[in-house]
């Protein structure tokens, strides 16, 4: 029993030493000031950085840290998602009108917002038009920009040319 307890203490000591030495080796505290760890301590010492890193690593707060709800800047994936959603919501009727014509500045803007290069804008327009009712359903008289964004991503992911020429995330 005594050997077991000594082994546990030795293991804990070695892990703490490894974390501490890694922080020291990294050259001081260069953390960004976000995550649950910053609620525990704001100390700019190596011990403070280690405590924050341990806390952020122990609590599964990756979603909070990337979405901007934990004092962190929003991750680019989240920002790109919001940009696409905002564009569709703000320009819904104009996008529908462009789709009915097969082209237009709002449809080109949507293509660019989805990260597509201009050389595939015609393919993007054709695909969006052929999947119109799937991408832009009106349910109970309500527009649903979130559903439209998710459906549009699926359409892009099902076309190999668009997959190669559009930079959609998620």
C-alpha positions as CSV (number, residue, x, y, z in Angstrom):
1,X,0.0,0.0,0.0
2,X,2.8,2.4,0.9
3,X,4.5,1.7,-2.5
4,X,1.2,2.5,-4.3
5,X,0.8,5.8,-2.5
6,X,4.4,6.7,-3.2
7,X,3.9,5.9,-6.9
8,X,0.9,8.1,-7.0
9,X,2.7,11.1,-5.4
10,X,5.7,10.5,-7.7
11,X,3.5,10.5,-10.8
12,X,1.7,13.7,-9.7
13,X,5.0,15.4,-8.9
14,X,6.4,14.4,-12.3
15,X,3.3,15.6,-14.2
16,X,3.4,18.9,-12.4
17,X,7.1,19.3,-13.0
18,X,6.6,18.5,-16.7
19,X,3.8,21.1,-17.0
20,X,5.9,23.7,-15.1
21,X,9.1,23.1,-17.1
22,X,7.1,23.3,-20.4
23,X,5.8,26.7,-19.4
24,X,9.2,27.9,-18.4
25,X,10.8,26.5,-21.5
26,X,8.1,28.3,-23.6
27,X,9.6,31.6,-22.5
28,X,7.0,33.1,-20.1
29,X,3.4,33.8,-20.2
30,X,2.1,34.7,-23.7
31,X,-1.5,33.5,-23.2
32,X,-4.3,35.5,-24.7
33,X,-6.6,36.1,-21.7
34,X,-9.5,33.8,-22.4
35,X,-11.0,30.6,-21.2
36,X,-12.1,29.3,-17.9
37,X,-8.5,29.5,-16.6
38,X,-8.6,33.3,-16.7
39,X,-11.5,33.3,-14.3
40,X,-9.3,31.2,-11.9
41,X,-6.2,33.5,-12.0
42,X,-5.0,36.5,-14.0
43,X,-1.5,36.2,-12.6
44,X,1.1,36.7,-15.4
45,X,3.6,34.3,-13.7
46,X,4.6,30.9,-14.9
47,X,2.5,29.4,-12.1
48,X,-0.5,31.5,-13.3
49,X,0.0,30.3,-16.9
50,X,0.3,26.7,-15.7
51,X,-2.9,27.0,-13.6
52,X,-4.8,28.6,-16.6
53,X,-3.5,25.9,-19.0
54,X,-4.4,23.1,-16.6
55,X,-7.8,24.6,-15.9
56,X,-8.6,25.1,-19.7
57,X,-7.3,21.6,-20.4
58,X,-9.3,20.0,-17.6
59,X,-12.6,21.6,-18.3
60,X,-13.9,20.9,-21.7
61,X,-14.5,24.4,-22.9
62,X,-13.2,24.3,-26.4
63,X,-16.6,25.3,-27.8
64,X,-16.8,28.3,-25.4
65,X,-13.3,29.3,-26.3
66,X,-13.8,29.2,-30.1
67,X,-17.3,30.6,-30.1
68,X,-16.3,33.7,-28.2
69,X,-18.4,33.0,-25.1
70,X,-15.5,32.5,-22.7
71,X,-13.7,35.9,-23.2
72,X,-11.9,34.7,-26.3
73,X,-11.9,36.2,-29.8
74,X,-14.2,34.1,-32.0
75,X,-12.4,31.5,-34.1
76,X,-12.4,32.1,-37.8
77,X,-14.7,29.1,-38.4
78,X,-17.4,30.7,-36.2
79,X,-16.9,34.1,-37.9
80,X,-17.2,32.6,-41.4
81,X,-20.4,30.8,-40.4
82,X,-21.8,34.1,-39.0
83,X,-20.8,36.0,-42.1
84,X,-22.7,33.5,-44.4
85,X,-25.7,33.5,-42.1
86,X,-25.8,37.3,-42.0
87,X,-25.5,37.6,-45.7
88,X,-28.4,35.2,-46.4
89,X,-30.6,36.8,-43.7
90,X,-29.9,40.4,-44.8
91,X,-30.3,39.6,-48.6
92,X,-32.8,36.7,-48.6
93,X,-35.3,38.3,-51.1
94,X,-32.6,39.7,-53.3
95,X,-30.9,36.3,-53.5
96,X,-34.2,34.7,-54.4
97,X,-34.7,37.2,-57.2
98,X,-31.2,36.6,-58.6
99,X,-31.8,32.9,-58.5
100,X,-35.0,33.3,-60.5
101,X,-32.9,35.1,-63.2
102,X,-29.9,32.7,-62.9
103,X,-27.4,35.4,-62.0
104,X,-26.9,38.7,-60.3
105,X,-24.8,40.6,-57.8
106,X,-26.5,39.0,-54.7
107,X,-25.9,35.5,-56.1
108,X,-22.3,36.4,-56.9
109,X,-22.0,37.9,-53.3
110,X,-23.4,34.7,-51.8
111,X,-20.9,32.6,-53.9
112,X,-18.1,34.8,-52.6
113,X,-19.4,34.6,-49.0
114,X,-19.3,30.8,-49.3
115,X,-15.6,31.1,-50.2
116,X,-16.1,30.3,-53.9
117,X,-13.7,31.7,-56.5
118,X,-15.2,33.8,-59.2
119,X,-14.3,31.3,-61.9
120,X,-16.9,28.9,-60.5
121,X,-19.7,31.4,-59.9
122,X,-21.7,30.1,-62.9
123,X,-21.5,26.5,-61.6
124,X,-22.5,27.8,-58.1
125,X,-25.5,29.6,-59.6
126,X,-26.6,26.6,-61.6
127,X,-26.3,24.3,-58.6
128,X,-28.1,26.8,-56.3
129,X,-30.8,27.2,-58.9
130,X,-31.3,23.5,-59.4
131,X,-31.6,22.9,-55.7
132,X,-33.7,26.0,-55.1
133,X,-36.6,24.4,-53.1
134,X,-34.1,22.5,-51.0
135,X,-31.9,25.5,-50.1
136,X,-34.7,28.2,-49.8
137,X,-37.8,26.5,-48.5
138,X,-40.5,28.7,-47.1
139,X,-42.2,26.8,-44.3
140,X,-45.4,28.2,-42.8
141,X,-44.6,31.5,-44.5
142,X,-41.3,31.8,-42.7
143,X,-37.8,32.2,-44.2
144,X,-35.1,30.2,-42.5
145,X,-31.6,31.6,-43.3
146,X,-29.9,29.0,-41.0
147,X,-31.5,26.1,-42.8
148,X,-30.7,27.8,-46.1
149,X,-27.0,28.1,-45.1
150,X,-26.8,24.4,-44.1
151,X,-28.6,23.2,-47.2
152,X,-26.3,25.3,-49.4
153,X,-23.2,23.8,-47.8
154,X,-24.6,20.3,-48.5
155,X,-25.1,21.3,-52.2
156,X,-21.6,22.6,-52.4
157,X,-20.2,19.5,-50.7
158,X,-22.0,17.3,-53.3
159,X,-20.3,19.0,-56.3
160,X,-16.7,18.1,-56.7
161,X,-15.9,21.3,-58.7
162,X,-17.4,23.5,-56.0
163,X,-15.6,21.4,-53.2
164,X,-12.3,22.2,-55.0
165,X,-13.0,25.9,-55.5
166,X,-15.0,26.9,-52.5
167,X,-13.7,27.3,-49.0
168,X,-16.7,26.5,-46.8
169,X,-16.2,25.4,-43.3
170,X,-18.4,23.2,-41.1
